[in-house]
Amino acid sequence: MKRASSAALAVTTGLALSLSLASLAATPKGAPPPAADPPTAPSLAPVLSGFKWGGNHLEVVKIYNATGGLYDAEYDPVLAKMQPGVRMQALEADRENRKSAFASSFLEFKDTPTGYDVTGLKGEYTYRNHEEIMNLDKDGKRRYFFFIGAPPTERLWKIYDEIPLNATGPLGATYQEAVTKLNTTLGVAARIRAADESQGLYYTTADWQDATSHLRAIDRSFSKIVGVVMEDRQVLSALAGLRSIKADDPLAMDPSILAITKGGVSDPNSRRDGGVAPKKK
């Protein structure tokens, strides 16, 4: 059976796209085919926001939850201006609740379907291959961390940000604006690929790479979101082998039935010589 948000991303404003995403994703007649590999940017480090590939989920939790971590960096300036009392206690409680929620969001994709199967994250994980996820809402976006490997030796290999598309947002109000801004920030125009489920592309996708990471911008305009995904190229190149257990095909024939019908389904009343067997009296 098919089972199916550290500061906000800063980007500079670029020129508007002169072509629609449809024309970018399509290959005009007589034009060369799309690039086989995404263009190489000098560095994707600004988008990675200081994270490093390879840490386990407890190390990621520490970056946010430890004293002086990213949550404290968000709350401390406000708390410093408050007088002790009920309001300060409520704000401190809110901070601790968010820390706790993040730490407990770690989930392993085992045998049981999860709520992630009906989200825009379809295709970003598999079941029964030692893959894990955790998430938080911070800085105006939802961020997902993906890990691979059996705990406690799982390693961070992908970060997926769901960034709202709006006029005041860091990436603009449309997917075209988001791609343009990322092109300007990275100094190179993205490769654009149309949605193609057979290639694992569920949405129109723009992508770039550097020596260690791969960056995707996913068109989820129907949800007023752009998905910005950073991936470890080392893991990405080995992903087929790491995902050795494939998803069940809900339309696949039961093996026992397949064995019986391997030679073709026959009429038990037909004779081998092509005639019709006589009816039993």
N, C-alpha and C positions, 0 to 999 in steps of 0.2 A: 504494500500500500504506500502510496506517495505521501511522504510526510513533509509534509510541509509544515552626548551632548559634550588653570587651564583657561585661558582667555579666549574671547570670541575671535573667530578667524578674521585677521586684518588683511584687507586687500585694497589695492588702489583702483581708481575708476579708469576703465579703458573705453575705447570706442565701441559703439553699438555694432552688433554683427550686421554685415551688409547682406547676408543670406539667411534664409530661414533654416531651422534645424532640419527640416525635411530635405532641402536641397543639399545641405551639408552631408546628411546621412546617406543620400543616394549617390550613385555614381553615374554621371551624365554619359550618354552614348558617345563613344569615342574618347572619353577621358580615361586616364590611368586609374587602375583600381586603388582602393584605400591602402595606406601604408600597412605593411605586414606587422610592424611593431610601433608602439606609441612613441612620439617624439621624446627626446631626452632633454630634460631641464637641467640647468646647472646644479640645483639642489631643491629638494622637496622639504627640507628641514623646517622652514617656516610654517608649513602646513602641519607637520608632525607635532608641533607645539612642545618640544622638549622630551617627548616620550622616546624610549628606545625599545627595539624589538627584543623579545626573548624573556622578559620578566614574567613571573607567574602572577596569578590574580591577587595574591596577598601583597605583592610589591606594588601593584597598581593601586590597590586600596590605600596603601601607606602614602602614596603621593598626594591623595586627596584628604585622607582622614588624620594623618599624623599632626602633632602639634607643630604649627607653622606651615601646614600643608595648604593645598588649594582652597579647601573650605574655610580654614582660618583666615586666609588672605582675603576672602570675600567678606567675612563677618567682622573681623577685628577693627577695621576702620570705622564701622558704624557703632560697634559696641564701645569704642574709645570715646565717643561723643555723648554717650548716654549716662545718666545717673543710675546708681544701683536701685533696683526696685522691680516691680512686676513686669514692666515692659522689657527690661534687660533680661530677666529670667526667661521670658517667653521667647526672645530672640535666640538666647543660648540654647533653649530646648529645641527650637526649630533647627538650628545647626546640627545638634547631636542626632536628631531624628533623621536628617538627610544623610549624615555619615552612616548611621545604622542601616538605612534603607539601601545605600550603595553596597555596603559590605555584604548584605544578605541577598543581593540580586544575582549572585553567582549561580548559574544553572548549567547542568550538563545535559547534552543532547543524547539521551540513552535510547530506550525503546519506546517510551511513551510520547505521543504527539504533544506539542506545547502550543501556547497561544501565539508564538512567533510565526507559526505556519500560515496565519491569515493576515500577516503584515507585509509591508513592502520589503522585508528582509528575505523574501523567498529567493532561494538560490545561493544564499550567503553561508550556509552551513549544511551539514548532513547529520544523520543519526548514526549511532553505534560506531563512530570512528574517533572517539575521544575528542570531541569538540565541545567547547563551552562558551558561555556568553555572560556578560554583566552589563548593566546600563545605569545611567543617571541623567537627570535634567539639570543643566547648569549653563549660565551665560547665554540664555535664550535659545538653547538648542538641546536636543536629546542626543546623547553619545552612547554608542555601543562598543564594547571591547570584546573581541573574539580571540579565543585561545585554542590551541591544539596540543594534544598530548594528554596522557593520563595524569590526573592530579596525584601528588603535588608537583609533578614535573611538567605541567602544562606551560606553554609559552605564548606570550602575546604576539599575535601576527597580523592583526587587522583592527583598525579603528574606523567606525562608521558614524558620521555625524549627520543628523537630520536637521538641516538649516532651513528655517522658514523663508519663503520667497515673499518679500514685501518691499515697498519703496524705501523704508528706513533700515532694512536689513543689510548685513555685511556683503551679501552677494546680489542685492537688487531684487526686483520684483518678478523677473522671469528667468527661465532656464537659460535663454540666450544671453541675458545680462550676466548671469553667474559664470558661464563659460568664458565670456569676454574678459571679465575681471580676473579670473584665474589665468587666462592666457597672458594678460598684462603682468600679473604678479610673477609668473613663472618665466616670462620672456620667450615663450615659444607657443605656437598655436597647437591646440590639441588634435588628436585623431578623433574623428567622430564615427561612431558605429551605430547603425540602426538596430532596433530590437530584433533579436533572433533567438528564440528559445532553444533551437537546436545547438547553438553555440554558447548557451548559458547566459544569454543577454535578454533579460526580461523587459528592459527599458532602453531607450536611446541613451548612449553612454559616450562621454568624452574622456580621454585618458592621456596621461603623461607618465614619465618615469625618470628616475635618476639611478645612480649606481646601486642603491640598496632598496629602494621603495618604488611602488607603483601607485599612482593616484587616479581615481575614477570620479567623475562628476555624473551622477545619475539623474535623469529627467523623471521626476515624480511630480510634475506640475499639477496633475489631477488632484494631488493632496496639498498643493501649494508648498511643496518641499523640494529641495535639491539634496540628494544624498552625496556627501563628499567622503570618499572611502580611501584610506591609506592602507597599503598592504606590504608585508615583507616579501620581497622578490624571491628570497631563498626558499621560503615556505611555498610560495606560489608556484615555483618551478617544480616542486616535489609533491604538489597537492594530489595529483592523480594516484600516486602510490600511497599517500597517507590516508586517502579515502578509499580504502580497499573494499569496504562493505558498501555495496550499491543499494539504492532505494528499491523497495519491492515494487514490481509492476502490478497494479491492481487488475490489469486485464490478462495477466499471464495465466496459462493453463496449469492446473494442479499437476505436479510431476507424476503422480500415480495414473492420472487419466492420460497424460501425454505418453507414458510408456505403453499403455494399452492400445492407443490409437496411432502409434508410430508408423505402423504399416498401412495406415489408411482405415477409415471407418467402412465396414462392410455390412451388408445385409445378412444376418445369420441364416436367413431362409434361402439365400441364393446358392446355386451349385457352382463348383469350381470350373465346370466346363461351360459356364455361361448360361446354362439353362436355369429353370426355376425348380427348386427342390419340390418334390411332391408333398402335399399336405399329409400330415399324419392322420390316419384314421382312428 
